[in-house]
């Protein structure tokens, strides 16, 4: 059993991230004390319109921090060139092997910011050649096994999920066989559906539907429930001269074989095409210099669930309402 990487396709592209921050109001009618963040946002939309993202100042020292996943080499992706329009500090996400660039705009929070990333990389088709179902036992003392089999935020292993995972794989004779059984169950029982509701594996398990990211969350959680190391892959389609949609898939680990790709949304098991770009891998990524706690922009206790490919932390020390407009573009030029 081995993984092959073949038919490289070169991608030349540019990723642009931009944000415009403006102070709106110190409206005395705006009550912060007893309102939730969602209630404050909805109230702001009614007053100022719905074309912006609103947030209240938090009476903490001003900060505007940005993290962007760096284009880096993975087994199926080789970077030949990358250039950033702004200076940055790089650091290694040791848990997941991501390389992340850190930007600090705290000295000039208001107004427009833009980061442009030019890159060239080769993307490979991935194919698992399996001549049998037998696989080696995992090293359960390893950091990899402990990291990628645990229950965590948005990947909660409830009693019902554990029960179903064991039922699905009861006749599985190997880790590979069990992973394929879970994938087949996902394809047969979970429908694709765009949703703006509460996210996570538990929601998808209960509703039996979700988008590409959420279906991956559930597949990851089911595999982890039977002690198969599994992680999220965050990327985008690399179609030349087309609007690029962000995409999510996953991969599971086999001892002495490596990471095996699975794309439930595209019905691909043990293989992927060379039309995708990888931004990051893993979930609940620890951010260097991140806030101790914040629910704004999805950061929770210095962690962001995934890098797509950026994470932002922003606040102003004055009381009031601020408007934030954020855009990101990915263009593949060929």
Secondary structure as the mmCIF struct_conf table of DSSP 4:
data_model
#
loop_
_struct_conf.conf_type_id
_struct_conf.id
_struct_conf.beg_label_comp_id
_struct_conf.beg_label_asym_id
_struct_conf.beg_label_seq_id
_struct_conf.end_label_comp_id
_struct_conf.end_label_asym_id
_struct_conf.end_label_seq_id
STRN STRN1 UNK A 2 UNK A 25
TURN_TY1_P TURN_TY1_P1 UNK A 28 UNK A 29
TURN_TY1_P TURN_TY1_P2 UNK A 33 UNK A 34
HELX_RH_AL_P HELX_RH_AL_P1 UNK A 37 UNK A 48
BEND BEND1 UNK A 50 UNK A 52
STRN STRN2 UNK A 53 UNK A 56
BEND BEND2 UNK A 59 UNK A 60
STRN STRN3 UNK A 63 UNK A 69
HELX_LH_PP_P HELX_LH_PP_P1 UNK A 70 UNK A 71
STRN STRN4 UNK A 74 UNK A 74
TURN_TY1_P TURN_TY1_P3 UNK A 75 UNK A 76
STRN STRN5 UNK A 77 UNK A 84
BEND BEND3 UNK A 85 UNK A 86
STRN STRN6 UNK A 89 UNK A 93
TURN_TY1_P TURN_TY1_P4 UNK A 94 UNK A 97
STRN STRN7 UNK A 98 UNK A 104
TURN_TY1_P TURN_TY1_P5 UNK A 106 UNK A 107
BEND BEND4 UNK A 108 UNK A 108
BEND BEND5 UNK A 110 UNK A 110
STRN STRN8 UNK A 111 UNK A 129
BEND BEND6 UNK A 131 UNK A 131
BEND BEND7 UNK A 133 UNK A 133
HELX_LH_PP_P HELX_LH_PP_P2 UNK A 136 UNK A 138
TURN_TY1_P TURN_TY1_P6 UNK A 140 UNK A 141
BEND BEND8 UNK A 142 UNK A 142
HELX_RH_AL_P HELX_RH_AL_P2 UNK A 143 UNK A 147
TURN_TY1_P TURN_TY1_P7 UNK A 148 UNK A 148
BEND BEND9 UNK A 149 UNK A 150
STRN STRN9 UNK A 152 UNK A 152
TURN_TY1_P TURN_TY1_P8 UNK A 153 UNK A 154
STRN STRN10 UNK A 155 UNK A 155
HELX_RH_AL_P HELX_RH_AL_P3 UNK A 159 UNK A 168
TURN_TY1_P TURN_TY1_P9 UNK A 169 UNK A 171
BEND BEND10 UNK A 174 UNK A 174
HELX_RH_AL_P HELX_RH_AL_P4 UNK A 175 UNK A 189
STRN STRN11 UNK A 191 UNK A 192
BEND BEND11 UNK A 197 UNK A 197
BEND BEND12 UNK A 200 UNK A 200
HELX_RH_AL_P HELX_RH_AL_P5 UNK A 201 UNK A 207
BEND BEND13 UNK A 208 UNK A 208
STRN STRN12 UNK A 209 UNK A 210
HELX_RH_AL_P HELX_RH_AL_P6 UNK A 212 UNK A 225
TURN_TY1_P TURN_TY1_P10 UNK A 226 UNK A 227
STRN STRN13 UNK A 230 UNK A 237
TURN_TY1_P TURN_TY1_P11 UNK A 240 UNK A 241
BEND BEND14 UNK A 242 UNK A 242
HELX_LH_PP_P HELX_LH_PP_P3 UNK A 243 UNK A 245
STRN STRN14 UNK A 246 UNK A 254
TURN_TY1_P TURN_TY1_P12 UNK A 255 UNK A 257
STRN STRN15 UNK A 258 UNK A 263
TURN_TY1_P TURN_TY1_P13 UNK A 264 UNK A 267
STRN STRN16 UNK A 268 UNK A 269
BEND BEND15 UNK A 270 UNK A 270
STRN STRN17 UNK A 271 UNK A 272
BEND BEND16 UNK A 274 UNK A 275
STRN STRN18 UNK A 276 UNK A 281
BEND BEND17 UNK A 282 UNK A 284
STRN STRN19 UNK A 285 UNK A 286
HELX_LH_PP_P HELX_LH_PP_P4 UNK A 287 UNK A 287
TURN_TY1_P TURN_TY1_P14 UNK A 288 UNK A 289
BEND BEND18 UNK A 292 UNK A 293
HELX_RH_3T_P HELX_RH_3T_P1 UNK A 296 UNK A 298
STRN STRN20 UNK A 299 UNK A 300
TURN_TY1_P TURN_TY1_P15 UNK A 301 UNK A 302
STRN STRN21 UNK A 303 UNK A 304
BEND BEND19 UNK A 305 UNK A 305
BEND BEND20 UNK A 308 UNK A 309
STRN STRN22 UNK A 310 UNK A 315
BEND BEND21 UNK A 317 UNK A 320
STRN STRN23 UNK A 321 UNK A 332
#
